[in-house]
Amino acid sequence: TGTADTEASEFKQIYNLDVVIIPTHRPMVRKDNNDLIFLNRDGKYNAIIEEIKREYDLNTIDDELGNNIK
């Protein structure tokens, strides 16, 4: 699996297993974002609400523009 590469040392240490990377047959289209860390639950939920509002605004003002923003 391509997702196990980031945890290869953990697989080795805990299960004594090596991780083998098998390349995909298609180009990667997923965009990985950085992790977000919040001090408390309110901060997390407020960030989620703001992200939903931002996405909603992008996709309702102009569908073509919203669909092309990556």
C-alpha positions as CSV (number, residue, x, y, z in Angstrom):
1,T,0.0,0.0,0.0
2,G,1.2,3.5,-0.7
3,T,-0.3,4.8,2.5
4,A,1.9,2.6,4.8
5,D,5.1,4.3,3.7
6,T,4.8,7.1,6.3
7,E,4.4,4.5,9.0
8,A,7.1,2.0,7.8
9,S,9.2,2.4,11.0
10,E,6.2,1.6,13.1
11,F,5.3,-1.5,11.1
12,K,8.9,-2.7,11.5
13,Q,9.2,-1.9,15.2
14,I,5.8,-3.4,16.3
15,Y,5.2,-6.2,13.8
16,N,8.7,-6.8,12.4
17,L,7.2,-6.2,8.9
18,D,8.8,-4.4,6.0
19,V,6.8,-2.0,3.9
20,V,7.1,-2.3,0.1
21,I,6.0,0.6,-2.1
22,I,4.2,-0.4,-5.2
23,P,3.9,2.4,-7.7
24,T,0.4,3.4,-9.0
25,H,-0.5,2.7,-12.6
26,R,-2.2,6.1,-12.8
27,P,-1.0,9.6,-11.8
28,M,-1.8,10.7,-8.3
29,V,-4.7,13.1,-8.3
30,R,-5.2,13.4,-4.5
31,K,-4.0,16.5,-2.9
32,D,-2.6,15.9,0.6
33,N,-3.1,18.9,3.0
34,N,-1.1,19.5,6.2
35,D,-2.6,18.3,9.5
36,L,-4.4,20.9,11.6
37,I,-4.1,20.8,15.4
38,F,-6.6,22.6,17.6
39,L,-6.3,23.5,21.3
40,N,-9.9,22.5,22.0
41,R,-13.1,21.2,20.6
42,D,-14.6,24.7,20.0
43,G,-11.6,25.7,17.9
44,K,-11.9,22.5,15.8
45,Y,-15.6,22.9,15.2
46,N,-15.3,26.6,14.4
47,A,-12.6,25.8,11.8
48,I,-14.9,23.2,10.3
49,I,-17.8,25.7,10.1
50,E,-15.5,28.3,8.4
51,E,-14.3,25.7,5.9
52,I,-17.9,24.7,5.1
53,K,-18.9,28.4,4.6
54,R,-15.8,29.0,2.4
55,E,-16.6,26.0,0.2
56,Y,-20.2,26.8,0.0
57,D,-19.5,30.4,-1.1
58,L,-17.0,29.2,-3.7
59,N,-19.4,26.7,-5.2
60,T,-22.6,28.8,-5.3
61,I,-21.2,32.1,-6.6
62,D,-20.0,30.5,-9.8
63,D,-20.2,26.8,-10.3
64,E,-17.6,26.7,-13.0
65,L,-15.1,28.7,-10.9
66,G,-15.8,26.6,-7.8
67,N,-15.3,23.4,-9.7
68,N,-11.9,24.6,-11.1
69,I,-10.4,25.7,-7.8
70,K,-8.1,23.1,-6.5
